[in-house]
Amino acid sequence: MPVVLRIDGFRFFFYSNEGNPREPIHIHVRQGRDEAKFWLRPDVRVAYNDGLTARALNRAERLVEDHRDLFEGAWNEHFS
């Protein structure tokens, strides 16, 4: 499970086995034991949230928007 970024207590990553067929480009985020998943295209949006507070989820979404190019590059490098 490649970790792409650690910032503000969040760990952004994706799973190496992302389904068959592979799901569209996205990033997972963990804070402690809580996890959420964000689709990156066409716009950043929450795919699911498992335990993040509204405040933490909003902060994570802003970080995903700020670092979307980094996440897409890491995804493309890993899966190509």
N, CA, C and O atoms as a printed pandas DataFrame, in Angstrom:
     atom_number atom_name residue_name chain_id  residue_number  x_coord  y_coord  z_coord
0              1         N          MET        A               1    0.848   -1.157    0.000
1              2        CA          MET        A               1    0.000    0.000    0.000
2              3         C          MET        A               1    0.903    1.230    0.000
3              4         O          MET        A               1    1.368    1.663    1.054
4              5         N          PRO        A               2    1.147    1.790   -1.179
5              6        CA          PRO        A               2    2.043    2.943   -1.289
6              7         C          PRO        A               2    1.469    4.189   -0.606
7              8         O          PRO        A               2    0.354    4.618   -0.904
8              9         N          VAL        A               3    2.245    4.755    0.304
9             10        CA          VAL        A               3    1.887    6.014    0.941
10            11         C          VAL        A               3    2.457    7.134    0.088
11            12         O          VAL        A               3    3.654    7.160   -0.200
12            13         N          VAL        A               4    1.596    8.058   -0.314
13            14        CA          VAL        A               4    1.996    9.142   -1.208
14            15         C          VAL        A               4    2.344   10.396   -0.419
15            16         O          VAL        A               4    3.246   11.138   -0.808
16            17         N          LEU        A               5    1.637   10.646    0.692
17            18        CA          LEU        A               5    1.843   11.888    1.442
18            19         C          LEU        A               5    1.404   11.700    2.880
19            20         O          LEU        A               5    0.395   11.054    3.161
20            21         N          ARG        A               6    2.179   12.277    3.784
21            22        CA          ARG        A               6    1.797   12.389    5.195
22            23         C          ARG        A               6    1.823   13.869    5.537
23            24         O          ARG        A               6    2.837   14.544    5.358
24            25         N          ILE        A               7    0.690   14.368    6.033
25            26        CA          ILE        A               7    0.591   15.787    6.357
26            27         C          ILE        A               7   -0.557   16.008    7.342
27            28         O          ILE        A               7   -1.614   15.389    7.222
28            29         N          ASP        A               8   -0.344   16.885    8.305
29            30        CA          ASP        A               8   -1.391   17.276    9.267
30            31         C          ASP        A               8   -2.050   16.086    9.954
31            32         O          ASP        A               8   -3.244   16.132   10.250
32            33         N          GLY        A               9   -1.295   15.024   10.212
33            34        CA          GLY        A               9   -1.856   13.855   10.876
34            35         C          GLY        A               9   -2.615   12.913    9.956
35            36         O          GLY        A               9   -3.204   11.935   10.416
36            37         N          PHE        A              10   -2.606   13.201    8.652
37            38        CA          PHE        A              10   -3.269   12.355    7.660
38            39         C          PHE        A              10   -2.221   11.565    6.877
39            40         O          PHE        A              10   -1.104   12.035    6.661
40            41         N          ARG        A              11   -2.599   10.366    6.459
41            42        CA          ARG        A              11   -1.761    9.534    5.587
42            43         C          ARG        A              11   -2.570    9.261    4.330
43            44         O          ARG        A              11   -3.647    8.667    4.394
44            45         N          PHE        A              12   -2.048    9.699    3.178
45            46        CA          PHE        A              12   -2.720    9.526    1.891
46            47         C          PHE        A              12   -2.045    8.389    1.142
47            48         O          PHE        A              12   -0.822    8.369    1.002
48            49         N          PHE        A              13   -2.841    7.445    0.663
49            50        CA          PHE        A              13   -2.287    6.229    0.069
50            51         C          PHE        A              13   -3.306    5.614   -0.880
51            52         O          PHE        A              13   -4.455    6.050   -0.956
52            53         N          PHE        A              14   -2.861    4.599   -1.598
53            54        CA          PHE        A              14   -3.778    3.750   -2.354
54            55         C          PHE        A              14   -3.345    2.314   -2.161
55            56         O          PHE        A              14   -2.206    2.038   -1.786
56            57         N          TYR        A              15   -4.256    1.413   -2.418
57            58        CA          TYR        A              15   -3.968   -0.018   -2.302
58            59         C          TYR        A              15   -3.415   -0.514   -3.634
59            60         O          TYR        A              15   -3.889   -0.107   -4.694
60            61         N          SER        A              16   -2.425   -1.380   -3.583
61            62        CA          SER        A              16   -1.839   -1.908   -4.820
62            63         C          SER        A              16   -2.838   -2.759   -5.598
63            64         O          SER        A              16   -2.767   -2.825   -6.825
64            65         N          ASN        A              17   -3.768   -3.410   -4.901
65            66        CA          ASN        A              17   -4.807   -4.193   -5.561
66            67         C          ASN        A              17   -6.099   -3.388   -5.494
67            68         O          ASN        A              17   -6.854   -3.504   -4.529
68            69         N          GLU        A              18   -6.350   -2.591   -6.492
69            70        CA          GLU        A              18   -7.504   -1.693   -6.494
70            71         C          GLU        A              18   -8.670   -2.252   -7.294
71            72         O          GLU        A              18   -9.402   -1.496   -7.933
72            73         N          GLY        A              19   -8.849   -3.552   -7.266
73            74        CA          GLY        A              19   -9.994   -4.172   -7.917
74            75         C          GLY        A              19   -9.687   -4.648   -9.326
75            76         O          GLY        A              19   -8.689   -4.256   -9.931
76            77         N          ASN        A              20  -10.553   -5.489   -9.827
77            78        CA          ASN        A              20  -10.410   -6.003  -11.178
78            79         C          ASN        A              20  -11.788   -6.007  -11.827
79            80         O          ASN        A              20  -12.601   -6.865  -11.481
80            81         N          PRO        A              21  -12.091   -5.114  -12.730
81            82        CA          PRO        A              21  -11.168   -4.108  -13.255
82            83         C          PRO        A              21  -10.868   -3.034  -12.209
83            84         O          PRO        A              21  -11.626   -2.834  -11.260
84            85         N          ARG        A              22   -9.749   -2.356  -12.410
85            86        CA          ARG        A              22   -9.311   -1.329  -11.475
86            87         C          ARG        A              22  -10.324   -0.193  -11.415
87            88         O          ARG        A              22  -10.872    0.221  -12.437
88            89         N          GLU        A              23  -10.562    0.297  -10.222
89            90        CA          GLU        A              23  -11.457    1.431  -10.035
90            91         C          GLU        A              23  -10.830    2.692  -10.636
91            92         O          GLU        A              23   -9.616    2.748  -10.831
92            93         N          PRO        A              24  -11.658    3.708  -10.930
93            94        CA          PRO        A              24  -11.102    4.979  -11.410
94            95         C          PRO        A              24  -10.145    5.580  -10.374
95            96         O          PRO        A              24  -10.150    5.197   -9.204
96            97         N          ILE        A              25   -9.347    6.508  -10.824
97            98        CA          ILE        A              25   -8.306    7.107   -9.992
98            99         C          ILE        A              25   -8.904    7.736   -8.730
99           100         O          ILE        A              25   -9.871    8.496   -8.784
100          101         N          HIS        A              26   -8.287    7.388   -7.585
101          102        CA          HIS        A              26   -8.758    7.868   -6.293
102          103         C          HIS        A              26   -7.625    7.775   -5.283
103          104         O          HIS        A              26   -6.562    7.226   -5.571
104          105         N          ILE        A              27   -7.867    8.320   -4.097
105          106        CA          ILE        A              27   -6.885    8.262   -3.015
106          107         C          ILE        A              27   -7.616    7.949   -1.716
107          108         O          ILE        A              27   -8.733    8.415   -1.493
108          109         N          HIS        A              28   -6.983    7.162   -0.871
109          110        CA          HIS        A              28   -7.498    6.868    0.459
110          111         C          HIS        A              28   -6.761    7.757    1.453
111          112         O          HIS        A              28   -5.612    8.135    1.226
112          113         N          VAL        A              29   -7.420    8.080    2.536
113          114        CA          VAL        A              29   -6.785    8.883    3.588
114          115         C          VAL        A              29   -7.147    8.291    4.938
115          116         O          VAL        A              29   -8.291    7.908    5.181
116          117         N          ARG        A              30   -6.155    8.222    5.808
117          118        CA          ARG        A              30   -6.371    7.739    7.173
118          119         C          ARG        A              30   -5.907    8.784    8.160
119          120         O          ARG        A              30   -4.919    9.490    7.956
120          121         N          GLN        A              31   -6.654    8.849    9.225
121          122        CA          GLN        A              31   -6.259    9.626   10.395
122          123         C          GLN        A              31   -6.543    8.710   11.575
123          124         O          GLN        A              31   -7.700    8.484   11.931
124          125         N          GLY        A              32   -5.500    8.192   12.170
125          126        CA          GLY        A              32   -5.693    7.173   13.205
126          127         C          GLY        A              32   -6.307    5.924   12.589
127          128         O          GLY        A              32   -5.761    5.361   11.640
128          129         N          ARG        A              33   -7.441    5.494   13.128
129          130        CA          ARG        A              33   -8.123    4.302   12.601
130          131         C          ARG        A              33   -9.222    4.647   11.608
131          132         O          ARG        A              33   -9.829    3.754   11.017
132          133         N          ASP        A              34   -9.481    5.933   11.422
133          134        CA          ASP        A              34  -10.551    6.384   10.539
134          135         C          ASP        A              34  -10.036    6.512    9.104
135          136         O          ASP        A              34   -8.876    6.859    8.878
136          137         N          GLU        A              35  -10.908    6.231    8.147
137          138        CA          GLU        A              35  -10.479    6.248    6.746
138          139         C          GLU        A              35  -11.583    6.816    5.855
139          140         O          GLU        A              35  -12.775    6.632    6.104
140          141         N          ALA        A              36  -11.144    7.508    4.816
141          142        CA          ALA        A              36  -12.055    7.991    3.777
142          143         C          ALA        A              36  -11.400    7.744    2.428
143          144         O          ALA        A              36  -10.201    7.479    2.337
144          145         N          LYS        A              37  -12.209    7.836    1.390
145          146        CA          LYS        A              37  -11.726    7.644    0.022
146          147         C          LYS        A              37  -12.289    8.782   -0.819
147          148         O          LYS        A              37  -13.460    9.144   -0.702
148          149         N          PHE        A              38  -11.426    9.338   -1.672
149          150        CA          PHE        A              38  -11.820   10.441   -2.539
150          151         C          PHE        A              38  -11.568   10.084   -3.990
151          152         O          PHE        A              38  -10.484    9.623   -4.348
152          153         N          TRP        A              39  -12.580   10.302   -4.830
153          154        CA          TRP        A              39  -12.379   10.248   -6.278
154          155         C          TRP        A              39  -11.626   11.513   -6.656
155          156         O          TRP        A              39  -11.860   12.569   -6.070
156          157         N          LEU        A              40  -10.722   11.421   -7.629
157          158        CA          LEU        A              40   -9.936   12.578   -8.047
158          159         C          LEU        A              40  -10.474   13.240   -9.305
159          160         O          LEU        A              40  -10.196   14.416   -9.541
160          161         N          ARG        A              41  -11.224   12.530  -10.108
161          162        CA          ARG        A              41  -11.738   13.071  -11.374
162          163         C          ARG        A              41  -13.184   12.680  -11.565
163          164         O          ARG        A              41  -13.576   11.607  -11.105
164          165         N          PRO        A              42  -13.991   13.479  -12.208
165          166        CA          PRO        A              42  -13.629   14.753  -12.819
166          167         C          PRO        A              42  -13.385   15.847  -11.779
167          168         O          PRO        A              42  -12.607   16.766  -12.032
168          169         N          ASP        A              43  -14.031   15.765  -10.622
169          170        CA          ASP        A              43  -13.772   16.682   -9.512
170          171         C          ASP        A              43  -13.490   15.855   -8.269
171          172         O          ASP        A              43  -13.910   14.702   -8.176
172          173         N          VAL        A              44  -12.781   16.439   -7.318
173          174        CA          VAL        A              44  -12.547   15.766   -6.046
174          175         C          VAL        A              44  -13.883   15.644   -5.327
175          176         O          VAL        A              44  -14.600   16.628   -5.144
176          177         N          ARG        A              45  -14.207   14.408   -4.919
177          178        CA          ARG        A              45  -15.428   14.190   -4.135
178          179         C          ARG        A              45  -15.259   12.948   -3.276
179          180         O          ARG        A              45  -14.501   12.036   -3.605
180          181         N          VAL        A              46  -15.978   12.939   -2.177
181          182        CA          VAL        A              46  -15.889   11.828   -1.221
182          183         C          VAL        A              46  -16.575   10.601   -1.809
183          184         O          VAL        A              46  -17.724   10.670   -2.245
184          185         N          ALA        A              47  -15.859    9.478   -1.815
185          186        CA          ALA        A              47  -16.438    8.200   -2.225
186          187         C          ALA        A              47  -17.052    7.511   -1.006
187          188         O          ALA        A              47  -18.143    6.947   -1.097
188          189         N          TYR        A              48  -16.358    7.554    0.130
189          190        CA          TYR        A              48  -16.907    7.062    1.388
190          191         C          TYR        A              48  -16.130    7.655    2.545
191          192         O          TYR        A              48  -15.000    8.115    2.382
192          193         N          ASN        A              49  -16.742    7.638    3.700
193          194        CA          ASN        A              49  -16.113    8.090    4.926
194          195         C          ASN        A              49  -16.427    7.078    6.015
195          196         O          ASN        A              49  -17.591    6.762    6.263
196          197         N          ASP        A              50  -15.398    6.575    6.657
197          198        CA          ASP        A              50  -15.569    5.617    7.742
198          199         C          ASP        A              50  -14.925    6.173    9.006
199          200         O          ASP        A              50  -13.846    5.741    9.410
200          201         N          GLY        A              51  -15.606    7.142    9.626
201          202        CA          GLY        A              51  -15.185    7.584   10.949
202          203         C          GLY        A              51  -14.576    8.965   11.057
203          204         O          GLY        A              51  -14.472    9.486   12.168
204          205         N          LEU        A              52  -14.165    9.587    9.960
205          206        CA          LEU        A              52  -13.600   10.930   10.073
206          207         C          LEU        A              52  -14.693   11.911   10.490
207          208         O          LEU        A              52  -15.819   11.842    9.997
208          209         N          THR        A              53  -14.361   12.811   11.387
209          210        CA          THR        A              53  -15.318   13.850   11.767
210          211         C          THR        A              53  -15.536   14.774   10.571
211          212         O          THR        A              53  -14.745   14.775    9.627
212          213         N          ALA        A              54  -16.598   15.551   10.615
213          214        CA          ALA        A              54  -16.873   16.494    9.528
214          215         C          ALA        A              54  -15.703   17.445    9.337
215          216         O          ALA        A              54  -15.324   17.745    8.205
216          217         N          ARG        A              55  -15.135   17.917   10.423
217          218        CA          ARG        A              55  -13.986   18.838   10.326
218          219         C          ARG        A              55  -12.779   18.163    9.671
219          220         O          ARG        A              55  -12.145   18.738    8.787
220          221         N          ALA        A              56  -12.465   16.938   10.111
221          222        CA          ALA        A              56  -11.332   16.206    9.541
222          223         C          ALA        A              56  -11.588   15.879    8.074
223          224         O          ALA        A              56  -10.675   15.967    7.252
224          225         N          LEU        A              57  -12.817   15.504    7.739
225          226        CA          LEU        A              57  -13.143   15.179    6.350
226          227         C          LEU        A              57  -12.995   16.414    5.457
227          228         O          LEU        A              57  -12.469   16.317    4.348
228          229         N          ASN        A              58  -13.452   17.559    5.929
229          230        CA          ASN        A              58  -13.296   18.802    5.161
230          231         C          ASN        A              58  -11.827   19.149    4.974
231          232         O          ASN        A              58  -11.424   19.559    3.885
232          233         N          ARG        A              59  -11.014   18.990    6.026
233          234        CA          ARG        A              59   -9.579   19.268    5.923
234          235         C          ARG        A              59   -8.930   18.295    4.934
235          236         O          ARG        A              59   -8.121   18.707    4.103
236          237         N          ALA        A              60   -9.276   17.021    5.018
237          238        CA          ALA        A              60   -8.721   16.030    4.105
238          239         C          ALA        A              60   -9.100   16.362    2.664
239          240         O          ALA        A              60   -8.266   16.243    1.766
240          241         N          GLU        A              61  -10.338   16.774    2.433
241          242        CA          GLU        A              61  -10.770   17.113    1.081
242          243         C          GLU        A              61   -9.979   18.296    0.530
243          244         O          GLU        A              61   -9.596   18.293   -0.640
244          245         N          ARG        A              62   -9.733   19.302    1.361
245          246        CA          ARG        A              62   -8.911   20.445    0.910
246          247         C          ARG        A              62   -7.494   19.987    0.564
247          248         O          ARG        A              62   -6.912   20.446   -0.419
248          249         N          LEU        A              63   -6.943   19.085    1.371
249          250        CA          LEU        A              63   -5.598   18.574    1.085
250          251         C          LEU        A              63   -5.583   17.763   -0.206
251          252         O          LEU        A              63   -4.630   17.854   -0.979
252          253         N          VAL        A              64   -6.617   16.979   -0.447
253          254        CA          VAL        A              64   -6.699   16.224   -1.704
254          255         C          VAL        A              64   -6.741   17.199   -2.882
255          256         O          VAL        A              64   -6.040   17.004   -3.876
256          257         N          GLU        A              65   -7.551   18.235   -2.775
257          258        CA          GLU        A              65   -7.612   19.227   -3.854
258          259         C          GLU        A              65   -6.252   19.883   -4.069
259          260         O          GLU        A              65   -5.831   20.075   -5.210
260          261         N          ASP        A              66   -5.557   20.228   -2.980
261          262        CA          ASP        A              66   -4.248   20.893   -3.076
262          263         C          ASP        A              66   -3.173   19.990   -3.666
263          264         O          ASP        A              66   -2.234   20.477   -4.296
264          265         N          HIS        A              67   -3.299   18.685   -3.469
265          266        CA          HIS        A              67   -2.240   17.744   -3.871
266          267         C          HIS        A              67   -2.712   16.761   -4.945
267          268         O          HIS        A              67   -2.092   15.715   -5.139
268          269         N          ARG        A              68   -3.780   17.082   -5.628
269          270        CA          ARG        A              68   -4.345   16.160   -6.618
270          271         C          ARG        A              68   -3.322   15.783   -7.684
271          272         O          ARG        A              68   -3.252   14.614   -8.063
272          273         N          ASP        A              69   -2.532   16.721   -8.175
273          274        CA          ASP        A              69   -1.528   16.403   -9.203
274          275         C          ASP        A              69   -0.513   15.385   -8.677
275          276         O          ASP        A              69   -0.118   14.472   -9.402
276          277         N          LEU        A              70   -0.097   15.538   -7.436
277          278        CA          LEU        A              70    0.837   14.589   -6.818
278          279         C          LEU        A              70    0.218   13.197   -6.754
279          280         O          LEU        A              70    0.868   12.209   -7.094
280          281         N          PHE        A              71   -1.040   13.122   -6.316
281          282        CA          PHE        A              71   -1.713   11.827   -6.195
282          283         C          PHE        A              71   -1.909   11.163   -7.554
283          284         O          PHE        A              71   -1.707    9.957   -7.692
284          285         N          GLU        A              72   -2.298   11.941   -8.548
285          286        CA          GLU        A              72   -2.481   11.386   -9.901
286          287         C          GLU        A              72   -1.157   10.886  -10.469
287          288         O          GLU        A              72   -1.101    9.820  -11.082
288          289         N          GLY        A              73   -0.107   11.648  -10.267
289          290        CA          GLY        A              73    1.210   11.214  -10.753
290          291         C          GLY        A              73    1.663    9.914  -10.103
291          292         O          GLY        A              73    2.182    9.024  -10.777
292          293         N          ALA        A              74    1.468    9.805   -8.796
293          294        CA          ALA        A              74    1.856    8.583   -8.083
294          295         C          ALA        A              74    1.016    7.397   -8.546
295          296         O          ALA        A              74    1.534    6.294   -8.717
296          297         N          TRP        A              75   -0.284    7.623   -8.747
297          298        CA          TRP        A              75   -1.184    6.564   -9.239
298          299         C          TRP        A              75   -0.710    6.078  -10.607
299          300         O          TRP        A              75   -0.537    4.879  -10.826
300          301         N          ASN        A              76   -0.503    7.021  -11.519
301          302        CA          ASN        A              76   -0.106    6.659  -12.883
302          303         C          ASN        A              76    1.243    5.947  -12.905
303          304         O          ASN        A              76    1.429    4.997  -13.666
304          305         N          GLU        A              77    2.168    6.387  -12.093
305          306        CA          GLU        A              77    3.480    5.737  -12.031
306          307         C          GLU        A              77    3.352    4.313  -11.483
307          308         O          GLU        A              77    3.969    3.385  -12.006
308          309         N          HIS        A              78    2.564    4.148  -10.448
309          310        CA          HIS        A              78    2.444    2.831   -9.815
310          311         C          HIS        A              78    1.703    1.829  -10.710
311          312         O          HIS        A              78    2.088    0.662  -10.780
312          313         N          PHE        A              79    0.649    2.277  -11.392
313          314        CA          PHE        A              79   -0.193    1.348  -12.132
314          315         C          PHE        A              79    0.147    1.253  -13.631
315          316         O          PHE        A              79   -0.510    0.516  -14.367
316          317         N          SER        A              80    1.160    1.987  -14.080
317          318        CA          SER        A              80    1.498    1.861  -15.513
318          319         C          SER        A              80    2.685    0.954  -15.737
319          320         O          SER        A              80    3.095    0.744  -16.878
